[in-house]
Amino acid sequence: MTDATPASWPTDSPSSGTARAVTLTDLLRVPMHRLRLVVAVALVGLLAALGYVLLVPAAVSASAVVAVRPVVTDAFTPSGAGADRAVNMNVESGLATGTQVVQRLADAAGGEPREIRNALEVEVPTGGQILRFTYQAHDAQRAVQGANLAAQAYLDVRRTMYEQQRAEMLRSYDASITKVAAQQTAVQKRVSSAKGTAAGDAALAELSGINNQLTQLNAARTEIAAVDVNPGWITQTAERALATSAGHRPLYLVAGLLGGALLGVVLAYAWESADRRVRSVSDGRDATGLPLLGTVRRPAFRGSPRAVDADIRYVAMAVAERVRQPARVALVTAREDATALTAGLAVALAADGREVFVADDSGRAERLRAAVLADRGRLPIDPSRPLVPKPRPAAAPSPAGATAESPAPRRPSPHPPGARPSTDPDATLTLPRVASASENGRPASADEVTVGVGSVRFGTWRQGADHGLVLFNAPPAESDERGVAVARQGSAVVVVERDRTRQSDLRRLVERLRAAGVTPLGFVLTRNGRA
């Protein structure tokens, strides 16, 4: 047996110096191929958000607005240009969320100060003297009550602070007035005792100064006592009609779905980096370094397999171009099953008149036969072959002068040969020959399937030793070495299944073939499903 002369490993891959540009399709290919993972994680995120919406009660928020005013002595005096800077709103915001306000709110509404502090929020608009109190609760009534109580508690705390400051100032003025009044009484006594003398005139001058000081102290005290310590007003109270749901609950579902999808995409890329699969022809070339014999696509519709059959016929032409009989071609895979592709190649090669022997040592002969019979029914009709067999030619006329009488036809015996028992003990029994006629008129054996003008036979590798063209349906190379061993006696076709064959397994298979001295014809890229 002779095969094609082994040659160096050919490759039609692009040069290593040329970097392939990454397109948007390359970025979307990984999430699309890991779509089940992305969908599963997205559904988990959606279920988590749905559980939060259903189990966690909805929060209702109510708002009350307080206008903060500075403390002035005359409320009817027009404010100046810097009236908005008369009150430090940062300090007021800190007081509004301070311990005193929270404690008063906790005493009035009941609850833990920590929970109330988390439920209370104070907003300060830029450039304004307004405090907006927002309180969240599980029901609208509690939210309205909390917002109004927080606003009122702030005003009470601020008014108490201003009143304490005013009381301290009045107490200081009262002490000063009392001291000056005592001095006034003492000086008056001196004036009465030293009347008409120089000492009396000095005492009168001192008494005049003390009277002026006492007048100023009384005026200042009156001004301090007249100060309006009102810190502000509640310009908008919280009402149940104005209470709104805190946040939009449906947005939680959208956020859960989108967050789960994003996490699924990240996990898909992480999984792909750890488990690289062959996704395209470029990946197959990079992993094998072999030329592409063809791509077998999966049909778009299960009822229309013509595209797949045509692709297999193109692969068969590529294989036939690279081998000459007698040839031994092993279809090797890493972990996949190449039974469907082997049957398709056998049908395509036999349709052109070849005698193909399909060998399998893994117990898949019946599957191969069923696949060959199915593929044979989809072969395209050859227009050069007649659809109806030619009729037999009529009997030639008898020559002139022949006897007009024809011999009487011989009646067939009702007993076929061997049916009538013979009395001769040495007589032999004659058995009729049973032969099955094929489509092209020649007999076919029991393990032979006629395909077009050729045939496909099935058996083991040893049974195909005398045949010209043998296709070996090799078992997965990761668990069985017979495919590589058979390829050493001929050639090999590496079958790569897109989206399923791991690049690490494919590289290991090619390295094993190279170490065994096998010259592969190339690789075939198939899709999930039929081939």
C-alpha positions in Angstrom: 0.0 0.0 0.0 1.3 3.4 -0.9 0.1 6.8 0.3 0.8 10.3 -0.6 4.3 11.3 0.0 4.7 12.9 3.5 5.5 16.5 3.3 6.3 19.3 5.8 3.5 20.7 7.8 1.7 23.1 5.6 -0.1 26.1 6.9 -2.1 28.9 5.5 -2.3 30.9 8.6 -1.4 34.6 8.5 2.1 35.7 9.4 2.8 36.0 13.1 3.9 39.6 12.6 0.4 40.7 11.4 -1.9 41.4 14.4 -5.5 40.9 13.7 -7.8 43.8 14.7 -10.3 43.0 17.5 -13.8 43.9 16.2 -17.1 44.4 18.0 -18.1 40.9 16.9 -15.0 39.4 18.7 -16.1 41.2 21.9 -19.7 40.0 21.6 -18.7 36.4 20.6 -17.8 35.3 24.2 -21.1 36.5 25.8 -23.1 35.1 23.0 -21.5 31.7 23.3 -21.8 31.8 27.1 -25.3 33.0 26.8 -26.7 30.4 29.2 -24.3 31.6 31.9 -25.2 35.2 31.3 -29.0 34.5 31.3 -28.7 32.4 34.4 -26.8 35.1 36.4 -29.2 37.8 35.1 -32.1 35.7 36.3 -30.4 35.3 39.7 -30.1 39.1 39.9 -33.7 39.6 38.9 -34.9 37.1 41.5 -32.8 38.8 44.1 -34.3 42.2 43.3 -37.8 40.6 43.2 -37.2 39.1 46.6 -36.1 42.4 48.0 -39.2 44.1 46.6 -41.5 41.5 47.9 -39.9 40.8 51.3 -38.7 44.3 52.3 -41.6 46.6 52.9 -41.8 49.8 50.8 -40.5 53.0 52.4 -42.7 56.1 52.3 -41.1 59.5 52.5 -42.6 62.9 53.6 -41.0 66.3 53.6 -41.3 69.5 55.6 -39.7 72.8 54.8 -38.3 75.2 57.4 -37.3 78.8 56.6 -34.3 79.8 58.8 -34.1 83.5 59.8 -31.3 85.3 61.6 -31.9 86.8 65.1 -32.5 90.6 64.7 -33.3 93.3 67.2 -35.8 95.0 64.8 -37.8 92.8 62.6 -38.9 95.8 60.5 -35.4 96.9 59.6 -34.7 96.2 55.9 -32.1 93.5 55.4 -28.8 94.3 53.8 -27.0 92.8 50.8 -25.5 90.0 52.8 -28.7 88.7 54.3 -28.2 85.2 52.9 -24.8 85.0 54.7 -26.3 86.1 58.1 -27.0 82.5 59.0 -24.4 79.7 58.6 -26.5 77.0 56.9 -23.9 74.3 57.5 -24.1 74.9 61.2 -27.9 74.8 61.0 -27.9 71.6 59.1 -25.7 70.0 61.7 -28.0 71.2 64.4 -31.0 69.8 62.5 -29.5 66.3 62.6 -27.9 66.7 66.0 -28.4 64.6 69.1 -30.9 66.9 70.7 -33.3 66.9 67.7 -32.9 63.1 67.2 -33.5 62.5 70.9 -36.6 64.7 71.0 -37.9 62.9 67.9 -37.3 59.5 69.5 -39.1 60.6 72.7 -42.1 61.9 70.8 -42.5 59.2 68.1 -40.9 56.3 69.9 -38.0 54.2 68.5 -34.3 53.9 68.6 -32.2 57.1 67.9 -30.1 55.1 65.5 -33.0 54.1 63.4 -34.4 57.7 63.5 -31.1 59.1 62.4 -31.0 56.8 59.5 -34.5 57.7 58.5 -34.0 61.4 58.8 -32.4 63.4 56.0 -31.9 67.2 55.9 -31.2 69.0 52.6 -29.9 72.5 52.2 -30.4 74.2 48.9 -27.4 76.1 47.6 -27.6 79.9 48.3 -30.8 79.6 50.4 -31.9 79.7 54.0 -34.2 76.7 53.8 -33.9 73.3 55.5 -35.9 70.4 53.9 -36.6 67.6 56.4 -37.3 64.2 54.8 -38.3 61.3 56.9 -38.8 57.7 55.7 -41.1 55.2 57.3 -43.0 52.1 56.4 -46.4 53.9 56.2 -47.4 57.4 55.2 -48.8 58.5 58.6 -45.5 57.7 60.4 -43.5 59.4 57.7 -45.6 62.6 57.9 -45.5 62.6 61.7 -41.7 62.1 61.7 -41.0 64.9 59.2 -43.2 67.4 61.1 -41.8 66.4 64.5 -38.2 66.8 63.2 -38.9 70.3 61.8 -40.6 71.4 65.1 -37.9 69.8 67.2 -35.3 71.7 65.3 -37.1 75.0 65.8 -37.6 74.3 69.5 -34.0 73.4 70.0 -32.8 76.5 68.2 -35.3 78.7 70.1 -34.1 77.3 73.4 -30.5 78.0 72.5 -31.4 81.6 71.6 -33.4 82.1 74.7 -30.5 80.8 76.9 -28.1 83.2 75.2 -30.5 86.1 75.7 -31.1 85.2 79.4 -27.3 85.1 80.0 -26.9 88.5 78.4 -29.8 90.0 80.4 -28.3 88.5 83.6 -25.0 90.1 82.8 -26.6 93.5 82.2 -28.7 93.2 85.4 -25.5 92.6 87.4 -23.8 95.6 85.9 -26.9 97.8 86.4 -27.1 96.7 90.1 -23.4 97.5 90.6 -23.7 100.9 89.0 -26.9 101.7 91.0 -25.0 100.9 94.2 -22.2 103.3 93.1 -24.9 105.9 92.3 -26.3 105.7 95.8 -22.9 106.1 97.4 -22.0 109.1 95.3 -25.3 110.7 96.1 -24.5 110.4 99.8 -21.2 112.1 99.3 -22.8 114.9 97.3 -25.2 115.5 100.2 -22.5 115.6 102.9 -20.1 117.8 100.9 -22.5 120.2 99.4 -21.1 123.6 98.4 -17.5 122.5 98.6 -15.0 121.5 95.9 -15.4 117.9 97.0 -19.1 118.2 96.4 -18.6 119.6 92.9 -16.4 116.6 92.1 -18.9 114.2 93.5 -21.6 115.9 91.4 -19.5 115.4 88.2 -18.9 111.7 89.2 -22.6 111.3 89.8 -23.4 112.7 86.3 -21.1 110.1 84.7 -22.6 107.2 86.7 -26.1 108.4 85.7 -25.1 108.3 82.0 -23.5 104.8 82.4 -26.7 103.6 84.1 -28.8 105.0 81.3 -26.7 103.3 78.6 -26.9 99.9 80.5 -30.6 100.2 80.8 -30.9 101.0 77.1 -28.7 98.1 76.1 -30.7 95.7 78.4 -33.9 96.9 76.9 -32.5 96.3 73.4 -31.4 92.8 74.3 -34.8 92.1 75.9 -36.5 93.2 72.7 -34.5 90.7 70.5 -36.8 88.3 68.6 -35.3 84.8 69.2 -37.6 83.1 66.7 -35.2 80.9 64.6 -37.6 80.5 61.7 -41.0 79.0 60.6 -42.3 75.8 59.1 -43.3 77.1 55.6 -44.5 73.7 54.4 -45.7 70.9 56.6 -45.7 67.3 55.6 -49.1 65.9 54.5 -50.2 62.4 53.6 -51.3 63.6 50.2 -47.8 64.8 49.5 -46.1 61.6 50.8 -44.3 59.6 48.1 -42.8 56.2 47.9 -39.1 56.3 48.6 -37.6 55.2 45.3 -39.3 53.5 42.4 -39.7 49.8 43.2 -39.8 48.7 39.5 -36.3 50.3 39.1 -35.0 47.7 41.5 -36.1 44.9 39.2 -34.4 46.6 36.2 -31.3 47.3 38.3 -31.2 43.6 39.4 -31.6 42.4 35.8 -28.9 44.7 34.4 -26.6 44.1 37.3 -27.0 40.3 36.9 -26.4 40.5 33.2 -23.2 42.6 33.7 -22.0 40.2 36.3 -22.8 37.3 33.9 -20.8 38.9 31.1 -17.8 39.3 33.5 -18.1 35.7 34.6 -18.4 34.6 30.9 -15.1 36.4 30.1 -13.5 34.9 33.2 -14.7 31.4 32.2 -13.6 31.8 28.6 -10.1 32.8 29.7 -9.9 29.6 31.7 -11.6 27.4 29.2 -10.8 28.6 25.7 -12.8 27.0 22.9 -12.4 27.1 19.1 -14.7 29.9 18.0 -13.6 30.6 14.4 -11.3 29.5 11.6 -8.6 31.8 12.9 -8.7 30.0 16.2 -8.4 26.6 14.5 -5.4 27.8 12.4 -3.7 29.3 15.4 -4.1 26.1 17.4 -3.2 23.6 14.7 -1.1 25.3 12.1 -2.9 23.3 9.5 -4.7 24.4 6.3 -8.5 24.5 6.3 -10.1 21.7 4.3 -13.6 23.2 4.8 -16.2 24.4 7.1 -19.3 22.3 7.7 -22.1 24.6 8.8 -25.2 23.6 10.8 -28.4 24.3 8.8 -30.5 27.2 9.8 -33.6 25.0 9.8 -33.6 21.4 10.8 -35.7 20.5 7.9 -33.2 21.9 5.4 -29.9 20.1 5.6 -28.7 21.0 2.1 -26.1 23.5 3.2 -24.5 20.9 5.4 -24.4 18.3 2.7 -22.9 20.7 0.2 -20.2 21.7 2.7 -19.4 18.0 3.3 -19.0 17.5 -0.5 -16.6 20.4 -0.6 -14.6 18.8 2.2 -14.6 15.5 0.3 -13.2 17.2 -2.8 -10.4 18.7 -0.7 -9.6 15.3 0.8 -9.7 13.6 -2.7 -7.3 16.2 -4.0 -4.7 15.4 -1.4 -4.7 11.6 -1.5 -4.4 8.9 -4.1 -5.4 5.3 -3.7 -4.7 3.2 -1.9 -5.3 5.7 0.9 -5.9 5.4 4.6 -7.5 8.5 6.1 -8.2 8.6 9.8 -10.6 11.3 11.1 -9.2 12.2 14.5 -10.8 14.3 17.2 -9.8 15.4 20.6 -12.9 14.6 22.6 -15.7 14.7 20.1 -17.5 12.1 17.9 -16.8 12.4 14.2 -19.3 9.7 13.2 -21.6 12.0 11.3 -18.8 13.7 9.4 -17.2 10.3 8.5 -20.5 9.0 7.1 -21.0 12.2 5.1 -17.5 12.0 3.6 -18.0 8.4 2.7 -21.2 9.2 0.8 -19.6 12.2 -0.9 -16.5 10.1 -2.0 -18.5 7.1 -3.1 -21.0 9.2 -5.1 -18.2 9.8 -7.7 -17.6 6.1 -8.2 -15.1 5.2 -5.5 -15.3 2.1 -3.4 -15.1 3.4 0.2 -14.5 1.3 3.2 -15.5 2.8 6.5 -13.7 1.3 9.4 -14.7 1.6 13.0 -13.4 -0.3 16.0 -15.6 1.4 18.7 -18.9 -0.3 18.0 -20.4 2.5 15.9 -20.9 0.6 12.7 -24.7 0.6 12.9 -24.7 4.4 13.5 -22.4 4.8 10.5 -24.7 2.7 8.3 -27.8 4.6 9.4 -26.0 7.9 8.7 -24.8 6.8 5.3 -28.4 5.7 4.4 -29.8 9.0 5.5 -27.1 11.0 3.6 -27.6 8.8 0.5 -31.2 9.9 0.3 -30.2 13.5 0.0 -27.7 13.1 -2.8 -28.3 15.5 -5.7 -29.7 13.8 -8.9 -27.1 13.3 -11.6 -28.6 14.6 -14.9 -26.2 12.3 -16.9 -27.9 9.2 -15.5 -31.3 8.2 -16.8 -34.1 8.2 -14.2 -35.9 5.3 -15.9 -33.9 2.2 -17.1 -33.8 1.7 -20.8 -36.2 -0.9 -22.2 -34.9 -4.2 -23.5 -34.5 -4.4 -27.3 -37.2 -6.3 -29.1 -36.4 -9.8 -30.5 -34.8 -9.8 -33.9 -37.0 -11.0 -36.8 -36.4 -14.5 -38.0 -34.4 -14.8 -41.3 -36.1 -15.5 -44.5 -36.6 -19.2 -45.2 -36.8 -20.1 -41.6 -39.5 -22.5 -40.5 -42.6 -20.7 -39.5 -43.3 -23.1 -36.8 -41.7 -22.4 -33.5 -41.0 -25.1 -31.0 -43.6 -25.4 -28.3 -42.5 -23.7 -25.1 -41.3 -25.9 -22.3 -43.5 -26.0 -19.4 -41.7 -25.3 -16.1 -41.5 -28.1 -13.7 -43.6 -27.7 -10.6 -40.7 -29.1 -8.6 -37.6 -26.9 -8.7 -34.2 -28.5 -8.7 -33.5 -30.1 -5.4 -37.1 -29.9 -4.2 -38.0 -33.5 -5.2 -36.3 -36.0 -2.9 -34.0 -38.4 -4.7 -33.7 -42.0 -3.9 -30.0 -42.1 -5.0 -27.9 -42.0 -1.8 -25.0 -40.5 -3.7 -27.1 -37.6 -5.2 -26.1 -34.1 -4.2 -28.5 -31.3 -3.2 -28.5 -28.2 -5.5 -29.2 -24.9 -3.7 -30.3 -21.9 -5.7 -28.0 -18.8 -5.5 -29.6 -15.8 -3.9 -28.1 -12.5 -5.0 -29.2 -9.0 -4.3 -29.0 -6.6 -7.1 -27.8 -3.1 -6.5 -29.0 0.1 -8.2 -26.4 -0.2 -11.0 -27.1 -3.8 -11.7 -24.2 -5.5 -9.9 -24.6 -7.7 -6.9 -24.0 -6.1 -3.5 -23.0 -7.9 -0.3 -24.8 -7.6 3.0 -22.4 -5.1 4.5 -22.3 -2.9 1.4 -24.4 0.2 0.7 -24.6 1.4 -2.9 -24.1 5.2 -3.3 -24.4 6.6 -6.7 -22.0 4.8 -8.9 -19.8 3.7 -6.0 -20.4 1.9 -2.8 -19.7 2.1 0.9 -18.7 -0.9 3.0 -18.4 -1.2 6.8 -16.2 -3.2 9.0 -13.2 -3.0 11.3 -9.7 -1.7 10.5 -8.3 -5.2 9.9 -11.1 -6.0 7.4 -10.3 -3.0 5.3 -6.7 -3.9 4.6 -7.4 -4.9 1.0 -9.5 -1.9 0.1 -8.2 1.1 -1.9 -9.8 3.9 0.2 -10.4 3.5 3.9 -11.9 6.0 6.2 -11.2 5.3 9.8 -13.8 6.7 12.3 -11.2 7.2 15.1 -12.3 7.3 18.7 -11.5 10.5 20.7 -7.7 10.8 21.0 -7.9 12.0 24.6 -9.1 8.5 25.7 -7.9 6.2 22.8 -4.7 6.2 20.8 -5.9 4.1 17.9 -6.7 7.0 15.8 -3.1 8.3 15.9 -1.8 4.8 15.4 -3.9 4.3 12.2 -2.9 7.8 11.0 0.7 6.7 11.0 -0.1 4.2 8.2 -1.7 6.8 6.1 -2.8 10.4 6.7 -5.2 12.2 9.1 -7.9 14.8 9.0 -8.3 16.7 12.2 -12.0 17.4 13.0 -12.6 20.5 15.1 -16.0 21.2 16.5 -16.7 24.9 16.9 -17.7 26.1 20.3 -17.0 22.7 21.8 -13.4 21.7 21.1 -11.0 23.2 23.6 -7.9 24.8 22.2 -5.7 23.1 24.8 -7.0 19.7 23.7 -6.6 20.6 20.0 -3.0 21.7 20.5 -2.2 18.5 22.5 -3.7 16.4 19.7 -1.6 18.2 17.0 1.5 17.7 19.1 0.8 14.0 19.5 0.3 13.7 15.7 3.6 15.6 15.1 5.4 13.4 17.6 4.1 10.2 16.0 5.3 11.4 12.5 1.8 11.9 11.0 1.2 14.3 8.2 -2.4 15.6 8.6 -4.1 16.7 5.4 -5.7 19.6 7.3 -8.6 20.4 9.6 -12.3 20.6 9.2 -14.3 23.0 11.3 -17.8 21.8 12.1 -20.7 23.1 14.2 -22.6 21.7 17.1 -25.3 19.2 16.1 -25.2 17.1 13.0 -21.5 17.4 12.1 
